[in-house]
Amino acid sequence: MKTEKTSKNAAYTGLFAAVAASSCCIPPVIALIAGVGGSASALSWMEPFRPYLIGLAIVAIGYAWYNYLKPKNADDCGCEVDAKPKWFQTKGFLIGITLFAAVSIAFPYYAHIFYPDNKKEVVIVNQSNIQTLNFDVKGMTCASCEEHVKHAVNELEGIVNINASYEKANAEVEFDNTKTTKEDIEKAINSTGYKVINKEKDE
């Protein structure tokens, strides 16, 4: 009974750790779908713990599999005990937990597919009106964060191109300054929950 409870707890711990490992990247997608931008970076503080949470998930789920695959106990006569396993001890349950954990852990690498391409074609009338600014942005921790910032800025008129990088913690925006202002761009970035932390830099 104790082994069964431990196995169940291990499986749920692994699942929780796997979801928590990507919790810094899931809110931006939820925020986009729900239209609540300001909550996007709410769990970005968890990003430094991601490797440890992934490790915990692997160890916990591995332990649950170990309990499932290890030889069954025998009773006093030496006969194998063939009790019907509980649902959380079944192979199907463990496969489901393992697959869900893998999908959760990998979320940052495919999150971009949830962001529709909202880039508009900009007709450049006068090249001298095209300006490029570089904003330092605080709070981005993965590719999902980058996509959220790009999506928000592309909602503005006159955006020619935007490149956001969580590794460099910046967003480089090329735009037509007769249609959009630097203040509008900064406001769009801040609306995602990530914050512009410096004065913009001309390129």
Phi, psi and omega in degrees: 000318180295321179295320179298315180295319179296318179297317178297314179298322179296317180297315180291324177297316178298318179295314180298316181296322180295316178293318180297328181298332180249012183294339177285341185253342182286318181305323178300322180290316178298319180298321179296313181295319183275346181073030179242083187294323188297341182269003188300321186261017186302326183249018181296339179294343181277348185304319179298338181271357184307311180300322181289322179292322177297317177300316179298318180299316181295315180295314183295314180291324176299321179294321178297320177294321179301314179297326180288319187273343182293153182304144179288154178292154175247150179274189186298330182276359180087004179278144179287131179285124185242052179287147178292125183290149175288163187301326181281357176258000183281157180296321180299318179298314182293322176297316179299314179298316182296315180294317179297320178296318180296318179297320180294315181296323182277357186310315182302337184274346178233007183300333184299337182292343180276351182263116178291149179282108182249019179291132181258152175278126183252125177273116182272112181275317181225116183301333181291345178276350182277125184232146177239126179237148179243120181251132170279128186237127180263136172113343180287134183231353181200179181298330178296321178296318179302313182298324180295317178295314180299318180297317181294316181291322180292349175290339181283155175282148173082010179278118180276315180199150174218134174237120177247141180224120177286332180291321178270351181056047179212169174223123179256121187239127174252127187208165176269113186285001173270349182246334182218147179250163178296328178295321178296319181294314179298319179296320179296317179296313181297332181293342180281345185105341173274151189239136172287125187249004178217171171289141181298152181245131175288139177269000000 
